[in-house]
């Protein structure tokens, strides 16, 4: 462990309840309660629901599916998340629906209309919860295709006009693919393009933005730490966000993308190497107001399907000066 480096601890996490792109946990009430207890112990104060409805090829998934709980305390997983966020004093940011069919056929106006109707219904249903503090704009990847930029701008306008008390939040990706998919942007190119075509248009509409750091490898050669490029991303992005009065946060990914040549499938993801997590926290600390992660439940919880998640959590606790013995106490 490097000396004299103080890390900003993670203060929030996404919760991926529907789309199993980082694993299925099959958690019951006891396991969910354990995870929320650990979040509280670690000092987390925010939780972000990445999406609550998802449609692809005419098939719909919903966090309000009454079959998603086997216990009487909650009618569905969305009910449970609001209830536990209230109980453990977490600020909750509600994500919305994503319809892949609308995007594939180019009907982005329909996607906006359906998202507006969703929020009209769902905000009214859950607005009595003290934890309900913000809206997460679920189409956060911001590529050139599918009119994502237009959708996000219109949804942000709707949210601010109708729910002025709710903070707005997004989490796009650093290292974005260029419009021709033949290369990737440099930090300056990314800030210029997305500044002119998106961020300059949502000044005053978007409160917080936590880019996904995406870069996986902590560069080190002959024992000497090498530049991995993240500092330039944070420096340039902060200039852009300051110009548009957007508070810079960071989404430190606690999962790891496949390394070339390891024989892992392109869509395969697993929890991060703890050295990578340490590197990302150290890189983000000087620049950002808050650090969140995608996501504790899939990548750091001892209840997840991956074998080393418990050990990643233990190593993280050591990084921030907390005793890993608490893992055994909570997850006994």
N, C-alpha and C positions, 0 to 999 in steps of 0.2 A: 504494500500500500504506500502510495506517495505521501510524504509528509507535508504539512503546511498547506494542504488543499482542502478547503471547506466546501462541501457539496451542498447545493440547494436540494432539500428532500423533495420527493414527489408528493404533490398535494392533491392530486385528482386522478381518476381513472375512467376510461370508457367501460361500458358494460355491453357485451355483445351477446344478446339473449336469443337471437333468432337465426342469423346466418352463420353456420358453423365453419367459417373460414379459418379459425384458429383452434378448432377442436370442440367436441361436445363433452360437457361435464355431467349431464344427467343429475344435476344437483337437486336435492330436496330441501325442505325448510331448514333442517339442521345445518346443512352445508352452507346455504346462503347466509344464515345467521353467523356462522363462524367467520365467513369472509368479511362481513360487515363489521364484526367485532375487531378483526385484524386491521381493517382500514382505519377504524377509529384509533386503535393503539398506535398505528404508524403516523398519525397526524393528518390523514387525508380529510379534506373538507369539501370536496366537489366530486360529483359523479355525472357522467355524460352518457345518455342512452343513444347509441350510434344510429339506430333506426328501429322503428317499432312496427312497421309493415313493409313487406318486401314481396314484389311480384315479378315473376319471370315465366314466360311462355304460358300465361294464363293461370298459373298456380300462385296462390297467395299464402303468405305466412304472416301471423300477427302475434304480437306480444300480449294481446287481449284474448287469445285462444283459451277458452275455459278448460281445455284438456291439459294445460301447461302446469297445473299444480295438482298435487295429490293430498293436499292438506286443506283444512277448513278455514284457516286464517285469511287466505287470499283467493279471490275468484280467478286471478290470472297473474302472470309474471309482472305485468306492468303495475297492477295494484300492489304487489309485493315490493317492488322497487321503490315506489313512492312511500309506502309504509315504513320500510327499513331506513330510507333516507331521512324521514322525519325522526325516527327513533334514535339514529346515530348522528344527527345534526350535520347532514351533508347537503350542500346546495345541489339541486338537481337541474340538469339541462336536458330538455326533452327533444330527442331527435324525431324526425318525421318519416313519411313513407318514401319508398323508392320503387318506381315501376319501370322495369327494364324494357317491357314491350313498348311503352310510350316513347322511350328514348330511341329504341331501334327503328321505329317507323318515323322518327323525326317529329313527333307531335309534342313538342316541348310546351306548348301552351296548355295542352291537356294535363301535363305533369304539374304545371303551376296551379291550375284550377283544382286538381285533386289534392294537392298539398294544402292549399288554402282551406278547402272543405274539411280536411283532416284536422287542421289546427283549430278551426272553429268548433268542431265537436269535442276534441280531446282536451284542449285547454279548459273548456267549460267543465268538463268532467273532473279534472284534477286540480283546478285552481284553488281549492280550499286547503291544499297541503302547504304547510309552512316552508317545506324544502324547495318548492317549485320556484326557481329563481331565473331560469333562462331557457332559451330556445337554441338548439343545435341544428345547424343547416346540414342535412345529411348528405347532399351531393357535394362533397367537399374536395373531390379529387382535382377539379378544375382542369381537365384536359380540353383540347380544342373541339373534340367531337361531341355530338349529342346536345349542343347548346347549353352545356352546363353553366357557363357564365351568365347567360340570359336568365336561366331558371333561378340561380342563386340571387341575382340582383332583384328580380321580381318578388321572390319569397322574402328577402330581407326588407324590402319596402313594405310588404304586407304586414310582417311581424311588427315592425316599428310603428306603423300606423295604428294597429289594432291592439297591441300589447306593449305599450310604452314602458311599463314597469318591468318588463322582462329584458335581461341582458341577452345579447346575441353572440354566438360563438361559431367558429369554423376551424377546421384542421386539414388544410390542403397539404401537398407534399413538396418538399424540396426536391431538387434534382429532376425536374419535370421533363417529360418527353416533348420534343418539338412537334409542331403541327404536322410535319411530314413523317413522323415516327422514325426518322433516320438518325437522329441524334438527340442529345440532351442539352438543356440550357446551362450556361454558366450562371453564377449568382447575379451578375449585373444584367445579363440578358433576361433572366426570369423576372427580376424586379422591374425591368423596363416594360416588357411585354404585358405581364399581368398587372403592373401598375396602370398602364394606359387603358387596358381593356377591362379591368375589373376593380382593383382597389381604389383607384381614383373615383370610380362611380359609386362606391359604397361608403365613402367617407361620411361619418355621422350615422351610418346604419349598422356597421359592424363594430362591436365593442372589443372583443377579444379574438385573437387568432393564434393558434398553436400549430405551426407547421410540423408535419411528420419529418423526423430527421433522416430517415431512410438509410443513411450510410452505416454499413455494418462493421467494417473492419477497423480495429484500433492499430494504426500503423506503428511498427517498431522494428528497427534494424540495428543489429549489433548492440542491443540494449538501450538504444537512443530512440525516444519517442519522435515520430515524424508527423508532419502536418497532414491531417486527413481532409482538410477542406471545409470543415463545419464552421470554423470561426469566420470565414469570409461570407458564408451564407447568412449567419446571424448578423454580421455587421451591415451588409447591404439590405437585408430585410428590415432591420430596425430603422434604417433611414426611410424606407418606403412607408412603413407603418406609422412612424412619427409624423410624417407629412400628412397622413390621413387620419390622425388621432385614433389609431387602433393600437391596443395594448398587446405587445409581443409576449406570448407564452411559447412553450415548446412541448411537443408531443414526442417524448422519448420512447421509442418503440422497445418494448420488453420482449419482442419476438425477433427471430433471426430469419432472414431470407436465405434461400439455398446458396451454398458456395459452389461455383463452377467446378465440375470434375468430381464432385462427391457422390454422383449417382442419384441425387435427390430430384424428384419431379419439380417442374417449374412452379407449380402452385403450392409446394410443400413449405410449411412454416413451422417453426418450433420455438421454444423459449430461448432467449438470448444467452450467449456466453456472458458470465458476470463481468469479465474484463471489458466487454463492449458496453455494457450498461454503465460501468464506472466511467469509461471514457466519455460517453454521451452526457452524463450528468456533469462532469467536469467542464466539458465544452460549453454547455448551455448556461451554467451558473452565472457567468459575468454579464449576460445579455438579457435575461428574461425575467418577467415578474413572477411567473408560476411555471412549474414543470408538472405535466400530466403524463400518463402512460396509456398505451394501447397494448394489452390491457391486463390488469391485475388478475381478473377472474380466469382468463385463459392461460396466462403465462407465468404467474407468480403464486397463485393459490395452491396450497397442498392438495386441494380437492380436484385440480385439473387432471386430465388424462395423461399428461406428460410426466415422466419420472423425475426430471431434475428441477421441476418448478419449486418444490419445497427448498431445495438447496440454493436456487437463485434468490428466493426470498431471504434465506438465512444470510447469504453473502451481502445482499442489499442492506439488511439490518445492521450488519457489522460496519458497512460503509458509513452509515449515518449515526453510529454510536448507540444502537439499541441491541438488547440482549436477544439472540435467537432462541433462547430457552422459552420465550413467550409463545413460540410456534407450537411447542408440545402442549403448553397449558391451554391454548385456545382450541387446537385441533386434536385433543385427546379423544 
